[in-house]
């Protein structure tokens, strides 16, 4: 049977992938939000499997290890719901109540900037631009506050989804190995080990490292902000730590929350900026290399490309923009690894045989 050239195989692969993506989208959208809940449960199962393996390696039976990890996780969630969530809700409500005063202070700063611009002969359209920016920011802040309050008010729906996710995570944790082995049987034999090892190493290592970094960064920021008596310190520390799960997002969050406080008090804004950058650099330079290593293996430019693509695909396939952002980096890393392996495979197939000496 003749072997088609690689360019023809790749050319036929793209339409097939597009057709399959269209069919998958049509199917997944009909079952929303369950695909997103299933992926979230799978990620939680990935994370919970790490302490389970640690306990099993020390002689604990698998069933008992899973029970201990699940009970500990539920206990930590209950503790966070009792101690942390009310404080976050309180500080969020205070920030929303203070938003009109913050916007008024921002407008005064813009007016001062306008006067400075006029005195230095800059274009007078700056006033209209600043007024439009304030109006747009006020509208966006109002929409965000309404959505946040709506999310906090949807207690029943959130609780049901949380229960579904936890139950699915436990079942995936119990039968994850058999499910993975069954799905791997559909792959070609020469790709089976590479695909399963790549997915396991990348997803497990990446999310375990990112979640641990987020917890460490949140704890460090919370401690420093409390010592410095930063307003809304708990809310900002958790927000900065949570956005660490998305590459480069925590830097934007630090600038954003510093700007919010700088409008109210310039010194407090600079103090928060300096403290957040210091703690972030300690985590990035000291802790992150030991935890993450070279798991991702992507250049920063590819990371910046993968993030918006992940959010877009998450919205298209009905799993949510946020989950798409969280999955963008490990999926891109897996695609790169498998694409490099496929390129080597194609090169070996097309290379002419080396003639042997008589």
N, C-alpha and C positions, 0 to 999 in steps of 0.2 A: 504494500500500500504506500503510495507516494506521500512524503511529508511536505505539507504546505509551508511556504516561507513565513518567517516570523511576522513580517509586516502585514501579510494577508490575515494571519490569525488574530493579530491585534486589531486590525480593522474590522473584522467580524465580531470581535469581543465587545466593542463599544456599543453597537446596536443591541446586542443581546443583553448587556448590562442595563441599558436604558429601558428596554422592554420589561425586564424583571423588576427594575426599580418602580416603574409605573404600576405594575400589578401589585407589588408589595405595598405601595402607598395606598392604593384603592382598598386593599384588604385591611391595613392597619387603621386607617381613618375610621372605618366602620366600627371598630372595636375600641376606639378611644374612650376613656383614658387608660384602659387596661394594659396596652403595650408599655406605656410609661411606668405604670406601677410594677409591671413585671421586671423591667430593666432596673428600676430602683431596688426591688427585692434582690435581684441578682447581684448588684453591687454590694448591698448590705451582707449578703451571704459570702461574697468574696472576702469582705473585711472580717466577718466573724469566724471564718475558717482559719485565719492566721492564729489567734489564740487557741483555737481547738487543736490545731496541729502541734502547737507548743506544749499543751497539756498531754496530748497523746504520746509525744516523744518522751515524756517523763513518766510514762507508765499508767496514765489514766485511761480508762476505757472510753471509746469514742462516744457512746451514748451519754455517759456521765459528763464527759468534757463538753459536749454540746449543751447539755442541761445547765451546767455551771455558767457557761458563757452567755447563754440566752437569759438566764435569771439575773446575772450581773448587768447585762445590757438593759433589761427592763428596769432594774433598780436605778441605774444611772439616768434613764429617761424620766422616770418618775421624780427623782431628785431634781433634775433640771426643770421639769414642769412645775414643781412646787416652789423651788427657790429662785431659779433664773428667769423663767418666763414672765412672772408678774413684774419683776424689776424691769425687764425689757419693755413690756407693755407700758409701764408707768413712764419710763424715760422717752419712749416713742410718742406718747400722748403729750408730754411736756414739750417735746421738740415741735410737734405739729401745732400746738397752741402758741408757741413762740415764733412760728414761721412768719406771721404778718409783721412783727417787729423786726425780724431779720431782713425781710424784704424792704422794709422802710429804711433800715440802716444801709442796705446795699444801694438803694436809690440815692441816698444822700452821698455815698461815696462816688457813685457815678456822676452826680451833679458837680461834685468837687473836681472830678476828672475832666468834666466838660469845661468848667471855668478855666482850669489849667490849660486845656487844649486851645480854648479861644484866645487866652493871653499869649500863647506861643504861636498863634497863626495857623493852627491846624484846621482841617475842614469843619464847617459848622454842621455837617450831616451827622457828626458824632452824637449829637443830642438825640436825633431821631433813632439812630441805631441803638443807643443805650436804652431808650424808652421801649423799643421793640424787644430787646433782650430781657428787660425786667418783666415785661408782659408775658413773654413766652415762658420764662422761668417760673413766674407765679402760676401760670396755667399748668405747667408740668408738675409743680409741687402740689397743687391741689389734686390733680389726678392721681399722683402717687399716694398721697395721704388717704384719699378715698379708697383706693385699691387695698392699701395696707389694712385699713379699718375693716374693709369687707372680708379680707382673708382672716383677720382675727375674729370676725363675727361668725364665720362659717365653721363653727366648732363641731357640729354633728358630722358634716361631710368630711372634714379633716380627720376626725377621729376614726370614721369608718375606713377611709383610705389608709390611715396609719395601721389599723388592725389588719387590713388585707395585705399590706406590704410586709408586716412582721410575720404573719402566718406563711406567706409565700417564701420569705427568707428562711424560715425554719425548715420548710419542706425541701427547699433547694439545698440547704446545708446538710440535711439528712441524706438526700439522694443525688447530690451534686456530681460525685464521681461516676456513678452509673449513667447519669444523663449525659455527661461529657463523653464518656466512652461510646454510648449509643450514637450520638451525633457525629463523632469522629469516624464511625464506620462508613458514613456516606462520602468521605473524602478518599481520593486516591491514596494508595498505600505509601507512595514515596513522599506525599505531602502531609500525611496524618500526624506524624510526630512533630514536624516543624510547626504546623498550625496550632496544635494543642499546646506545645511548649511556649510558643510566642504569645498566644492569648493569655496563658496562665501567668507567665513571667511579667508581661507588660501590665495587664489589668491589676493583678494582685499587688505587684510591687508599686505601681504608680499610685493607685488609690490608697493603699495602706500608708505610703509615705506622705501623700498629700493630706490625708485626714489627720495623721499624727502631727504634721507640720502646722496645720490649721489650729489644732488644739494647743500646741505649744505656743504659737504666736498669739492666740487669743488670751491664754493665761498670762503670758509676759506683758502684753499690752494692758490687760486688766489690772495687773499689779502696779505697773508704772503709772497708769492713768489715775488709779486710786491714790497712790502716794502724792501725785502732783495735783490732786483734786480737780481733774478735768471735768467740766460739765458733760453730762450724758456719757460718762466714761465707759460704763458697762455696755451700752448700746453700740458705741463706736468700736470698742475692742472686739465684740462679737462680730460686728459687720466686717471689720478688717480681716479677722481670722477666717470668716466664712468665704470671703472673696479670694483668699489664698488658693482655694481649690481650682480657680481659673487662672492660668498664667497671666501675669502683668496686671490683673484686675485689682490686686491689693494696693498697688502703687497709685492707681487712679482713685481708689477709695480714700487713701490717706490724704491726697490732695483735696478731694471733695469735702471731707469732714473738716480739714484744716481751714478751708475757705469759709465754711459755715461758721466756725467759731471766730475766725478773723474778722468777719463782718460785725460780730457782736463785741469782740475784744481782740485787738490785733496781737497783743502779747500772748494771750491764751492760744490763739491760732498758731503762732510760731512755736510755742512750747509743745503743743500737740504734734506739730509737724516734725520737730527735732526728735521728740521722744519716739514717735512711731517709726521714723526712719532708722534710728539707732537700734531699736529692738528688732526691726525687720532685717537689718544688715547682720546682726548677730546670728539670727536664725538662718539667714541665707548662706553666710560664710562659714559658720561653725557646724550647725546641725544638719542642714540640707545635704551637703556632700556625703555625710556619713549615712544618711537614710536613703537618699535617692540614687546616688551614684550616676551611672549612665543608662538608666532604665529607658528613658524616652528616646535618646539618640537622634533628635531632630534639631536642625539649626533654628535660631530664633525667627528667621524670616518665614520658615515653613510653619512655625507655631502660630505666627500672626495670620497666616493664610488659613490655617486649619480651624481657628476659632470661629470666624464668621461663617465659614462653610458648615461647621458643625451645628451652629445655631440655626442656620437656614435649613439644613437637612432634618434637624429635630422638629422644626415647625412643619416641614412638608410631610414627614411620616407620622405626625400626630403624637410624638413623645414629649414635646415641649422644647422651647428654646433653651431653657436653663439646663435641662438634661443633655441636650445636644452640645452645649458648651462644655459640660463636664466630661462627656465622652469623646470630644473632638481630638484631644491630644493622644490618648492611648490608641484610639482607632487609627489615627494618622501614623503613629509609630508602628502598629501592626501592619498596616498597608505598605509602609516603606520596607519593612523586613521581608514581607512576602514578595513584594515586587523585586527586590534585589535577588532573592532566591530564584524567582521565575526568570529573571534576566540571565542569571548564570546557567540555568537549565537550558534556555533557548540557545545560548552561546555554545554550550557543549553539544547540543544536537546538530547545530549548523556547522561546527568546526569539522574540516575534512579529516579523515583518519590519517594518522602519521604512518608513512610507509616503513615497514620493517626492513632492516638490512638483511640481505641474503646470507 
